Amino acid sequence: VHSVYPGNGTACLNSSAPYYFLVKPGDPGKLMITLESGGACWDQDSFDRDREDFGCTKEPAPASWEGVLEFKNWRNPYHGYTMVRILYCSGDLHAGDTEMPWGPGGAMVQQRGYRNTQATLDWTLKQFPRLQKLAIVGYSAGAVGLQLWADSILRQFEDRHASAVVYADSFAGILYPPGPALADMQGRINAMWKVCNQAFLSREAQVACSAGQLTWQGNFAETMQKYPHVGFASVSSKVDWVQVSFNTFFFPGLTAQVYYRDSTLQYKVYARNDNFRVYFLNGCQHLQLPVPTLHTATPLGVVAGEGKPALLEWIRAFEGRKGHFDKPPGHVCVGDKANVTSILEQPPSGTTWCDAAFV
């Protein structure tokens, strides 16, 4: 495994820790790019918190090589791939390019997620002029960053691969209150992090962002429409405890049932695109792909032992697509059938149900 320090304006919130990314060499025709997790920092209070207390990672802290990153395990569908891990230390969902007066005595700290990510992609593009397969994975904060970055990454690699898949793991980006207020909230965050001027957004997205009308989820849905032959997959527990806890921190009245209803509604929007699929797991675990339980997870839970298809086999079906015109596997959800249509309606009782769109 190689650590690459790109320099050239890249930075971390902790100024004494330079940004770097990781490369595990493998098959030069098969590439996995990951956007890693690490919370978010949007004000002095969140900056002062630890990551485990709704703060953010301030220096590169790569997780272990497990799950889809487990390059020595032949059972991993991505065994043998070259892996490029975009580490996270900027607290801005990999998307910002600004500085904030959050350091000691008001010293400026750097939020350079855009530069860090693009510097990694620039290096990667030079190494891989032609690919057979491309997998782009974002998990937790990286899954939200992926909603902003997927279009740009696919565009930059557009003429270099025969098939591609995009995985968003364990962060749908549901924020409260939902509805029209969501665009206003995300608009203010985009402006604060100076997202709207960045080249990873399409021209149309830049205009919408500058007008305060761009949502991360809306941008992701537009990307699915733009690349109909790329497979898009979301993987999530029905009641992801990190997402529920994060939102409860700001919206104390939130219940698990309400969160699951609202995330289901968001996935139903994505499912209007034939190239999108979702895999729901019963339970509350956060992160499904870069963890050991990838090998035991089923729709019934992360260590259920029963339930089909197993998450590992579902991922294998995505990886096994031979070209742009191979259809991805189906949605996966196990539970009583329900039909949710609005954030204004009472959610079904419990969280073991499944919307009819995903059964």
N, C-alpha and C positions, 0 to 999 in steps of 0.2 A: 504494500500500500504506500502510495506516494502523497506527500503533502506539498501543495503548490501555493506559493505566496505571490499573487499577481501584482501587488502594489498599485501604482497608478491611480491614487485617489480612493482605493478601497479602505475601509475602516470598520472598527467595532466601537460600540458604546464605551467599552473599557479601552482607553487610548493606549494602554501598555500592552494590549494583546492584538497583534496584527491579524487581519482577515486572511484565512487560507481555505482551500478546498481540498478534498480528498479524491484520489484516483486509484481504483483497483483495476489494473490491466486485465483484459480478458479477450474474448473474441472481438476483433476490430470491426466486424460487421454487425455486432449486436451491442447496443448502448442503452444503459439506464441512467437517467439524470434524476436526482432527488433534490427537492426543496425541503429542508429539515425544519424541525419543530423548535419551539422556544418561547412561546408567549408573545406578549406585546407590551410596549411602553408608549403611552400617549400623553402623560403629564408627569409632574414632579412626583406625585404620590405613587403612581405605578412604577416609575423609575426607581424609587426608593425601596420597593418591595422585592422580595426574592421571587424567582420564577414560580416556585411552588405556592406562592401567596398572591397569584394574579399579577406578577411582574413579568420580567423577560430576561432571557439569557443575554449577557453583556460581553461575552467572549466565546469563541468557538468551543463547543463542548459536544463532539460527535458521540452519538449513542453507539452501542456495540453493533457488530455486523451480524444481525439476526433477521429471521423472517425472510423477506424478499432480498435482503442484503447479504444473506448467508451464502457466500460464493463457494464454500467448500462442501455444501450439502447438495447432493445430486437430486434430492426430492424438491428442492426449490426450483420452480419453473424458470427462474432467471439465473440459475447456476451457469457460470461460464461467461456471462455478459461482462463487458467493460462497464464499470460503475464510476460515475462522477457525482460526488455528494457536495451540493451547495450548502455549506454550513451557515449557521444563523447566529448573528451577534448584534443585530442592528435594531431589534424591537419594532420594526416597521413592516412586518409581513413580507419582507424581501422587496419592498416596493418604494421606499422613501429615498429622498436625496436632500437632506437638510441638516441643520444642527439646532440643538436645544440647550437652554441655560440651566441644565439640571445637575451639573457637577458641583463640587465644593465651592462655596462662595459665588455661585452663579456661573461657574466655568462652563464653556460650551462643550457639549458632547455630540458625537457624530452619529447620525442615522443615515447610513449609506447602503441600504439594502439593494437599491437599484444598481449601483456601481459594482457591488460585490457579485451580484447575480450575473450581470452582463459581462464582467471580466471573466467569470468562469465559463460562460457560454462562448466568449471570443476564443479562449484557449481551446475549448472543446471542438469548435468548428474547424479550427486549423488542423486538428488531429484526425478528423473523420470526414473525408470528402465524400464517402459513399457508405451507406448503411443498408443492411437487410431489414433490421428491426430496430425500432426506437420505443422505449418506455419512459414516460415522464411521470414521476411520483411525487406528490406533495402530502405531507401528513401534519396534522394539527395546524399550527400557524402556517406551515408550508402549504397546507391544503387551501387556505385562504389566499396565500400568495399565488398559488397556482391558478386561481380564478382570474387573477389579473395577468399572469405571465403566460398562460397556455397558448394564447393566440400568437404571441411573439416568438416563443420557442418553436412552435410548429411552423411558423412562417420562415424562420431562419434556417430550419432544417428541411423545408418543404421539398426540395429537389434531391434529397439525399437518402430517402428511405423508401422501402417497399411497403411497409406496414408500420403503424404507430398506434399506441394506446396511452391514455392519460388516466391516472388513478388519483382520486382525491380521497384521502383517508381521514376520517374522524374529525372533520370540522366543516359543517354545512355553511357556516357563516351566519347562522340565525342569530340576530340581535334583537333586543327589545327596547321599546315597543315595536312590533312589526308593523307592516302596512306602510302608508305614505311617509311616516316619520323615519323609516329606515334609510331612504334616499338622503334625507337631510343629515342624519347622523353620519353616514358613510361619506357624504359630500364634505362635511367638516373635517373628517379624518383625512380624506384625500388631499384637501387643501393644506392642512397642517404639515403633512409629510411631503408636500409638493409632488404628488403622484401625477397630476394632470399633464405636466409638461414632459413626461418621460417617454422615450421612444418605444418602449414596449407596448404602449397603447396605440391602437389604430388611430387614424386621423379622426374618424367618427367618434371613437371613444374619448379622445382628448377634448373634443368639442363638448360632448355630454358631460364630461368630468368638470370642465371649466365652468359649465352652467350649473353645477351642483346636482346633476341628474344621473350620474353614473353610479350604479351599484355593482359590487363585486359579483354578485350572483347573476345580474343581468349581463355583465360582460362575459361570464362563463357560458351562459346560454347562447349568446351571440357567437362565441367561438365554436360551439357544437354545430351550429347551423353553417358556419363558414367552412368547416372541415367534415363533411358528411361521411367520409370514408375512414375517419379516425375513430377508434373506439374510445368512449369516455365512461369511466366507472367510478361510482362512489361506494365506499364501504363504511358502515357505521353501526354501532350499537344503537338499539332503539332509544335507549336512555343513557347516552354517553355522559358519564358523571362530570367530566371536565367541562363540557359544553353547558350542561345544566347548572353546575356550580358557578361558572363564570357569569352566566346570565342572571342567576339568583343574586349574585353580588350587587348587580345594578337594578334588578327588578325582583324584589323579595317575594312577590306574590306568585312567582312562576312555579308550576308543578311539573312533574315528569310527564304527566299525560298531555299537558298543553305543549310542552317542548316537542314531544314526539308527533303530535298533530301538526305543528308548524313546520318541522323538518320534513314530514311527509308531503305537505303541500309544496314545499320548495322542490323536492325531488320530482313531484308530479309535473312541475313546470319544465324541468330538465327532460322528463320522459316524453315530452312532445316531440323530441328529436329521436329518430329511429336508431341513432348510434349511441344513445345513452342507456346505461344499465345501473341498477342499484342492488347492493347486497346488504340486507338488514340482518343483524344478529340480536337475539334476545339478550337482555342483560345491560350492563352499564360500563363495560370496559372502554377505556380511551386508547386508541391506536390498535390497528389490526394487522397491518402489513409488515412493519419493521420489528416484529416481536416474535418470541418463540411460539406463542399460541396460534400463529398462522397455521401450524401443522396439526392443530387439534380442533380448530374452530369450525362450527357448522351454524346453520340458521338458529339452532336451539341454544347457542352460547359458545363461549370460547373454549370450554373444556367439556362439551356436551357428550362427545363420543358417538352420538347418534344425530340423525338429521342429514338431509341431502339437498343439494350437493354440498360437499365440504368446501370451505372457502378456498383451500389450496387447489382443489380441482377446478373451481370456477376461475381462479386466476390462471391456471394452466390453460384453460380454454381460450382466454383472452390472448395469452402469449402465443398460442398455437395458430393464430390467424396467419395465413400465408401471404395475404395481400389485401389491398384496400377494399376488395369487394366481398371478403369473407364476413359474414354477419357475426356480431359478438354473441356470447351466451345470453340467456334470458335474465330477467329480474329474479331475485331470490328473497322471499319473505315467508315465514311460517306463522300461521295464527288464524283466528276467526276473521272472516271477511267483513270489511267495513267500507264506507265511502265518505271520505271527508272532503269538503268543498270550500271551506271558508274559515278564516281565523276568528270569525264572529260566532261560529257554532260551538256548542258544547262538545268537547272531545269525547270519543268513546271511553268507557271505563277501562282502567288498566292500561297496559302497554304491550300486551302480547298479540294484539290484533294486527291485521295487515290491510292496507287499502287495496281495493279490488284491482287497481291499476298494476299492482305488483305481485298478484297471486296468479 
